[in-house]
Amino acid sequence: MTDRLLVLYGSYRADRMGIRLADFLVRELRARGADAELIDAKAIGLPMLDRMYKEYPKGTAPAPLEALAQKIRAADAFVFVTGEYNWGVQPGLKNLTDHFLEEWFWRPAAIASYSAGRFSGVRSAFAWHGILSEMGMVVISSTLAVGPIAQTLGPDGTPTGDGGAALARAFPRFADDLAWWTEAARAQRARKAPPY
């Protein structure tokens, strides 16, 4: 069975660099046979959270919110691509994520972080681990941390230099870990309904 994966990315900056990592992940996951789709918070353009998807009467949610809810419910797993803003999470990705809750439940999530500097967004990744767990996802133990991103990935998401080589070496374990948990969660949901 093909794994249906959503790669979620949240920078709204004009000269955003993290899209390189998101593009790399989508391409590499597809090369492994997954049905991977990029979910770009900037392209979707949800407003700042006022009302969660579940708070709309059935059939009245704005079209972009409804379409995204359907994609999230249909996904087997998620990859969150996060930059680090002042030791914290990107507001665009957090806002997109917070529009939903039950839609995320009982599926694995992976975290890939990046930054312009040598810390590679790891402080943001650490924060996301707790956020995603609270939102009902099982966060896999393997992570990717990319930095400095401009020296690690070219504009088309192709690995470059020593950092790119390190990313290419790290990716298979990350993807294998996600695939294992994706298969395990899918099998368990088919065997037994989640408790809530």
Secondary structure as a PSIPRED ss2 file (coil, helix, strand):
# PSIPRED VFORMAT (PSIPRED V4.0)

   1 M C   1.000  0.000  0.000
   2 T C   1.000  0.000  0.000
   3 D C   1.000  0.000  0.000
   4 R E   0.000  0.000  1.000
   5 L E   0.000  0.000  1.000
   6 L E   0.000  0.000  1.000
   7 V E   0.000  0.000  1.000
   8 L E   0.000  0.000  1.000
   9 Y E   0.000  0.000  1.000
  10 G C   1.000  0.000  0.000
  11 S C   1.000  0.000  0.000
  12 Y C   1.000  0.000  0.000
  13 R C   1.000  0.000  0.000
  14 A C   1.000  0.000  0.000
  15 D C   1.000  0.000  0.000
  16 R C   1.000  0.000  0.000
  17 M C   1.000  0.000  0.000
  18 G C   1.000  0.000  0.000
  19 I H   0.000  1.000  0.000
  20 R H   0.000  1.000  0.000
  21 L H   0.000  1.000  0.000
  22 A H   0.000  1.000  0.000
  23 D H   0.000  1.000  0.000
  24 F H   0.000  1.000  0.000
  25 L H   0.000  1.000  0.000
  26 V H   0.000  1.000  0.000
  27 R H   0.000  1.000  0.000
  28 E H   0.000  1.000  0.000
  29 L H   0.000  1.000  0.000
  30 R H   0.000  1.000  0.000
  31 A H   0.000  1.000  0.000
  32 R C   1.000  0.000  0.000
  33 G C   1.000  0.000  0.000
  34 A C   1.000  0.000  0.000
  35 D E   0.000  0.000  1.000
  36 A E   0.000  0.000  1.000
  37 E E   0.000  0.000  1.000
  38 L E   0.000  0.000  1.000
  39 I E   0.000  0.000  1.000
  40 D E   0.000  0.000  1.000
  41 A H   0.000  1.000  0.000
  42 K H   0.000  1.000  0.000
  43 A H   0.000  1.000  0.000
  44 I H   0.000  1.000  0.000
  45 G C   1.000  0.000  0.000
  46 L C   1.000  0.000  0.000
  47 P C   1.000  0.000  0.000
  48 M C   1.000  0.000  0.000
  49 L C   1.000  0.000  0.000
  50 D C   1.000  0.000  0.000
  51 R C   1.000  0.000  0.000
  52 M C   1.000  0.000  0.000
  53 Y H   0.000  1.000  0.000
  54 K H   0.000  1.000  0.000
  55 E H   0.000  1.000  0.000
  56 Y C   1.000  0.000  0.000
  57 P C   1.000  0.000  0.000
  58 K C   1.000  0.000  0.000
  59 G C   1.000  0.000  0.000
  60 T C   1.000  0.000  0.000
  61 A C   1.000  0.000  0.000
  62 P C   1.000  0.000  0.000
  63 A H   0.000  1.000  0.000
  64 P H   0.000  1.000  0.000
  65 L H   0.000  1.000  0.000
  66 E H   0.000  1.000  0.000
  67 A H   0.000  1.000  0.000
  68 L H   0.000  1.000  0.000
  69 A H   0.000  1.000  0.000
  70 Q H   0.000  1.000  0.000
  71 K H   0.000  1.000  0.000
  72 I H   0.000  1.000  0.000
  73 R H   0.000  1.000  0.000
  74 A H   0.000  1.000  0.000
  75 A C   1.000  0.000  0.000
  76 D C   1.000  0.000  0.000
  77 A E   0.000  0.000  1.000
  78 F E   0.000  0.000  1.000
  79 V E   0.000  0.000  1.000
  80 F E   0.000  0.000  1.000
  81 V E   0.000  0.000  1.000
  82 T E   0.000  0.000  1.000
  83 G E   0.000  0.000  1.000
  84 E C   1.000  0.000  0.000
  85 Y E   0.000  0.000  1.000
  86 N C   1.000  0.000  0.000
  87 W C   1.000  0.000  0.000
  88 G E   0.000  0.000  1.000
  89 V C   1.000  0.000  0.000
  90 Q C   1.000  0.000  0.000
  91 P H   0.000  1.000  0.000
  92 G H   0.000  1.000  0.000
  93 L H   0.000  1.000  0.000
  94 K H   0.000  1.000  0.000
  95 N H   0.000  1.000  0.000
  96 L H   0.000  1.000  0.000
  97 T H   0.000  1.000  0.000
  98 D H   0.000  1.000  0.000
  99 H C   1.000  0.000  0.000
 100 F C   1.000  0.000  0.000
 101 L C   1.000  0.000  0.000
 102 E H   0.000  1.000  0.000
 103 E H   0.000  1.000  0.000
 104 W H   0.000  1.000  0.000
 105 F C   1.000  0.000  0.000
 106 W C   1.000  0.000  0.000
 107 R C   1.000  0.000  0.000
 108 P E   0.000  0.000  1.000
 109 A E   0.000  0.000  1.000
 110 A E   0.000  0.000  1.000
 111 I E   0.000  0.000  1.000
 112 A E   0.000  0.000  1.000
 113 S E   0.000  0.000  1.000
 114 Y E   0.000  0.000  1.000
 115 S C   1.000  0.000  0.000
 116 A C   1.000  0.000  0.000
 117 G C   1.000  0.000  0.000
 118 R C   1.000  0.000  0.000
 119 F C   1.000  0.000  0.000
 120 S C   1.000  0.000  0.000
 121 G C   1.000  0.000  0.000
 122 V H   0.000  1.000  0.000
 123 R H   0.000  1.000  0.000
 124 S H   0.000  1.000  0.000
 125 A H   0.000  1.000  0.000
 126 F H   0.000  1.000  0.000
 127 A H   0.000  1.000  0.000
 128 W H   0.000  1.000  0.000
 129 H H   0.000  1.000  0.000
 130 G H   0.000  1.000  0.000
 131 I H   0.000  1.000  0.000
 132 L H   0.000  1.000  0.000
 133 S H   0.000  1.000  0.000
 134 E H   0.000  1.000  0.000
 135 M C   1.000  0.000  0.000
 136 G C   1.000  0.000  0.000
 137 M C   1.000  0.000  0.000
 138 V E   0.000  0.000  1.000
 139 V E   0.000  0.000  1.000
 140 I E   0.000  0.000  1.000
 141 S E   0.000  0.000  1.000
 142 S E   0.000  0.000  1.000
 143 T E   0.000  0.000  1.000
 144 L E   0.000  0.000  1.000
 145 A E   0.000  0.000  1.000
 146 V E   0.000  0.000  1.000
 147 G C   1.000  0.000  0.000
 148 P C   1.000  0.000  0.000
 149 I H   0.000  1.000  0.000
 150 A H   0.000  1.000  0.000
 151 Q H   0.000  1.000  0.000
 152 T H   0.000  1.000  0.000
 153 L E   0.000  0.000  1.000
 154 G C   1.000  0.000  0.000
 155 P C   1.000  0.000  0.000
 156 D C   1.000  0.000  0.000
 157 G C   1.000  0.000  0.000
 158 T C   1.000  0.000  0.000
 159 P E   0.000  0.000  1.000
 160 T C   1.000  0.000  0.000
 161 G H   0.000  1.000  0.000
 162 D H   0.000  1.000  0.000
 163 G H   0.000  1.000  0.000
 164 G H   0.000  1.000  0.000
 165 A H   0.000  1.000  0.000
 166 A H   0.000  1.000  0.000
 167 L H   0.000  1.000  0.000
 168 A H   0.000  1.000  0.000
 169 R H   0.000  1.000  0.000
 170 A H   0.000  1.000  0.000
 171 F H   0.000  1.000  0.000
 172 P H   0.000  1.000  0.000
 173 R H   0.000  1.000  0.000
 174 F H   0.000  1.000  0.000
 175 A H   0.000  1.000  0.000
 176 D H   0.000  1.000  0.000
 177 D H   0.000  1.000  0.000
 178 L H   0.000  1.000  0.000
 179 A H   0.000  1.000  0.000
 180 W H   0.000  1.000  0.000
 181 W H   0.000  1.000  0.000
 182 T H   0.000  1.000  0.000
 183 E H   0.000  1.000  0.000
 184 A H   0.000  1.000  0.000
 185 A H   0.000  1.000  0.000
 186 R H   0.000  1.000  0.000
 187 A H   0.000  1.000  0.000
 188 Q H   0.000  1.000  0.000
 189 R H   0.000  1.000  0.000
 190 A H   0.000  1.000  0.000
 191 R H   0.000  1.000  0.000
 192 K C   1.000  0.000  0.000
 193 A C   1.000  0.000  0.000
 194 P C   1.000  0.000  0.000
 195 P C   1.000  0.000  0.000
 196 Y C   1.000  0.000  0.000
